[in-house]
Amino acid sequence: MRLDKFLKVSRVLKRRTVAAEACDKGKVCVNDKPAKPAKQLAVGDIVSVSFGTTTMRFVVKALTTTTKKEDADKMYEICT
């Protein structure tokens, strides 16, 4: 699954265009490397997204093309 689509479906970011813009600006990394929106994710990848002064790091747990709002957080696990 594409990185921008994953960020939208998992509801980490609100829209796919916002996810693509964040990737283009270098605010999203996969396995500690800057990633483009078309980067193919795999289960087990570590993604970090910068929001202003904070950074969210999580491990990809599932890749589903659609999900309900209640189940979106099951697609990833936040790292500490």
C-alpha positions in Angstrom: 0.0 0.0 0.0 1.2 3.5 -0.8 2.4 5.6 2.2 0.0 8.5 1.5 -3.0 6.2 1.3 -2.0 4.4 4.5 -1.7 7.7 6.4 -5.2 8.6 5.2 -6.9 5.3 5.8 -5.3 4.9 9.2 -6.5 8.4 10.0 -3.0 9.6 11.0 -3.6 12.5 8.6 -7.0 13.8 7.5 -6.6 13.7 3.7 -4.4 12.0 1.2 -3.3 15.3 -0.3 -2.2 16.5 3.1 -0.2 13.2 3.5 1.4 13.7 0.1 2.4 17.3 0.9 3.9 16.2 4.2 6.0 13.6 2.4 7.1 16.1 -0.2 8.2 18.5 2.6 10.3 15.8 4.2 8.1 15.4 7.3 7.5 11.7 6.9 10.2 9.0 7.2 10.0 5.2 6.8 12.6 3.2 8.6 14.5 6.5 9.3 14.7 7.5 5.6 12.7 10.4 4.1 9.9 8.9 2.1 7.9 9.9 -1.0 4.1 9.5 -1.1 4.3 6.5 -3.5 6.6 4.5 -1.1 5.2 1.0 -0.7 4.7 0.1 2.9 5.0 -3.4 4.4 3.9 -4.7 7.8 6.7 -4.0 10.3 7.9 -0.8 8.7 8.5 2.1 11.2 7.0 5.4 10.2 7.6 8.8 11.8 5.6 11.8 11.0 6.6 15.3 12.2 3.8 17.6 13.5 5.4 21.0 14.2 7.6 20.3 17.3 6.4 16.8 18.0 7.0 13.5 16.1 4.8 10.5 16.0 6.6 7.1 15.5 4.6 4.0 14.9 5.0 0.4 13.5 2.7 -0.7 10.7 0.6 -3.6 11.9 -1.9 -4.1 9.0 -2.5 -2.9 5.5 -6.2 -2.6 4.6 -7.6 -0.5 1.9 -10.6 0.6 3.9 -11.4 0.7 7.6 -14.0 1.9 10.0 -13.1 4.9 12.3 -13.2 2.6 15.3 -10.7 0.2 13.8 -8.3 2.6 12.3 -5.9 2.6 15.3 -5.5 -1.2 14.8 -3.5 -0.6 11.7 -0.5 0.7 13.6 1.1 0.6 17.1 2.7 3.7 18.5 6.4 3.4 19.5 7.7 5.0 22.7 
